[in-house]
């Protein structure tokens, strides 16, 4: 047997408010384990995925190198035929 109820958030909160404190604690724990923790685990930035490793090992530019790049781009842009 299956029962589907279409109620809004305020009604859910009202129903939860009627529960004993122990049941509210149990509900909060279940919500954390079923809905919140799996999402945060998927979005964890501490995972060592191949793409993360590649990005973390990639070379970076110093300020001087970046300024040299900007100067070169400016020179190239000015030297183009119009």
C-alpha positions in Angstrom: 0.0 0.0 0.0 1.3 3.4 -0.9 0.1 6.8 0.3 1.2 10.0 -1.3 0.5 13.4 0.4 1.0 16.7 -1.2 1.8 19.2 1.6 3.9 22.3 1.7 6.9 23.1 3.9 4.9 25.0 6.5 2.7 22.0 7.1 5.7 19.7 7.4 7.2 22.1 10.0 3.9 22.1 11.9 3.9 18.3 11.9 7.5 18.1 13.0 6.7 20.5 15.8 4.1 18.1 17.2 6.7 15.3 17.6 8.4 14.6 21.0 11.9 16.0 21.3 13.5 12.5 21.1 11.7 11.9 17.7 12.8 15.3 16.4 16.4 14.4 17.3 16.1 11.1 15.4 14.5 12.9 12.5 17.4 15.4 12.4 20.0 12.6 12.4 18.2 10.8 9.6 18.0 14.0 7.5 21.7 14.6 8.1 22.7 11.1 7.1 20.3 10.7 4.1 20.3 14.1 2.5 23.0 16.5 3.8 26.1 14.2 4.2 25.9 12.5 0.8 25.8 15.9 -0.9 28.7 17.3 1.0 30.7 14.1 0.4 30.2 14.4 -3.3 31.3 18.0 -3.3 34.3 17.4 -1.1 37.3 19.2 -2.4 39.7 17.0 -0.4 39.1 14.1 -2.9 42.2 13.4 -4.9 40.8 13.0 -8.4 43.1 12.9 -11.4 41.9 16.3 -12.6 42.5 17.9 -9.2 46.0 16.4 -9.1 46.7 17.8 -12.6 45.5 21.3 -11.6 47.4 21.3 -8.4 50.6 20.4 -10.2 50.2 22.9 -13.0 52.7 25.7 -13.3 51.7 29.2 -12.4 52.9 32.5 -13.6 54.8 35.0 -11.5 53.7 38.7 -11.6 56.7 39.4 -13.8 55.8 36.7 -16.3 52.2 37.9 -16.4 53.3 41.5 -17.0 55.6 40.2 -19.8 52.6 38.4 -21.3 50.4 41.5 -21.2 53.1 43.6 -22.8 53.6 41.0 -25.6 49.8 40.9 -26.2 49.7 44.6 -26.4 52.5 44.7 -28.9 50.9 41.9 -31.0 47.6 43.8 -31.0 49.2 47.0 -32.1 51.2 45.3 -34.9 48.2 43.7 -36.6 47.2 44.9 -40.0 44.0 46.9 -39.8 
